[in-house]
Amino acid sequence: MLRALCCWLWLVGLNGVVTAAPATDSNIIPVYIRDDVLEDYEKFVAGRNVLTITSFKNINMRRDVADMVLLQQALAIGGFHKRFQYMPGKFNFRNTKMLETGDLLLSFDSYWLSDAQLLGPNVFVSEPVIRRGEYLAALYTSPKNTAALAIRSYNDLQKFTAVSTPKWLTDWRTLEKLPLKQLIREDEWLSQARMVHMQWVDFMLMPFSNTKDGSYQLEQIRMQQIANVAMLLDDSRHFVVSRAHPQGQTAFAALNRGLKEMRAQGRIEKLYKDAGFLVDTSSLIILNAQADSPAQPR
């Protein structure tokens, strides 16, 4: 359950709206986090000071939780010592608008470079945290979808449907290039997952994680990773900081200083490997690589 990091929070349960008590301390900065991400983050941190954590191996560690840890540690290393007030909810693309207006200092979830560039002069874009060529996505389907679970080649994809959103340009463009039966648009991540769970759609792309059996469960939604296959998402990921926020320039400078130091120490790679996100590719079939190499063995 949401505990220590939400101690300043007032929740208003109308239409999913979350309202915060006004922060009276200028050192406290509100940030908006998807509620399931925050719950896993709190389970991972378990009351510890996140800035002192060096061992990242944990069942609750995943790519977006790793982003939260990495961002806070980089800011502190770079000399930015404000505290954050976490606001859970189903925000998704609302955060982008708040970054543009300066109502949100930064996003705790990294952005694809192609998405960040669309925000133009409204944001600062950090050094890459996931470099181009590093992001391999897993394919998730219903555990009951035995046909999809048997996907092993690029040509197999002709029989199947996928779901994503053009608001995630890199994901959408990657899927558009595949020989899919159909690519379905759904802008809300939770709705995408529900569609896969119900077998209305065959699969969706998600980051690799460190669950041993490849399963994913969120409340009543259950999905299963398709074994031994992956999709290369050919873009880099970055944190974005609002130029319009009063602390924007200071936070951005500190963030880049911290990221450069963490990269030099190998801490960024370690964090994402421990999250199960950066994976050994030797046993994986990268499906969209087969489009250029049709002779690749199955």
Number of C-alpha atoms within 10 A of each C-alpha: 9 16 12 11 14 16 10 14 18 13 15 11 9 7 6 11 12 17 14 16 9 10 13 7 8 8 11 14 16 17 17 25 23 17 16 16 20 23 17 19 22 20 17 21 17 12 11 10 8 17 14 8 11 10 9 19 17 15 16 21 27 27 25 22 23 24 24 19 21 23 21 21 22 23 23 17 20 21 16 19 15 15 13 15 20 23 23 23 18 18 17 14 11 10 20 19 13 18 23 20 16 19 16 22 28 29 22 23 23 23 21 23 20 15 17 21 15 11 17 11 12 20 27 23 23 21 20 20 23 19 13 15 11 17 21 22 22 25 25 28 30 28 18 14 18 11 12 22 19 13 19 19 19 23 16 15 18 13 14 17 20 26 25 24 19 14 14 14 17 19 23 19 15 14 22 15 10 18 18 17 12 18 20 14 14 16 16 15 15 12 12 22 27 18 21 25 24 16 16 14 22 23 30 25 23 18 20 24 25 21 16 8 9 15 17 16 11 11 6 7 15 19 24 22 27 22 18 16 21 25 23 18 21 16 18 20 23 23 25 28 29 28 24 20 21 12 17 20 17 16 25 26 17 18 26 20 19 24 24 18 15 19 16 10 11 11 15 20 16 18 23 26 21 21 27 23 25 22 19 9 12 7 10 15 20 21 23 20 14 16 16 9 11 11 8 14 8 9
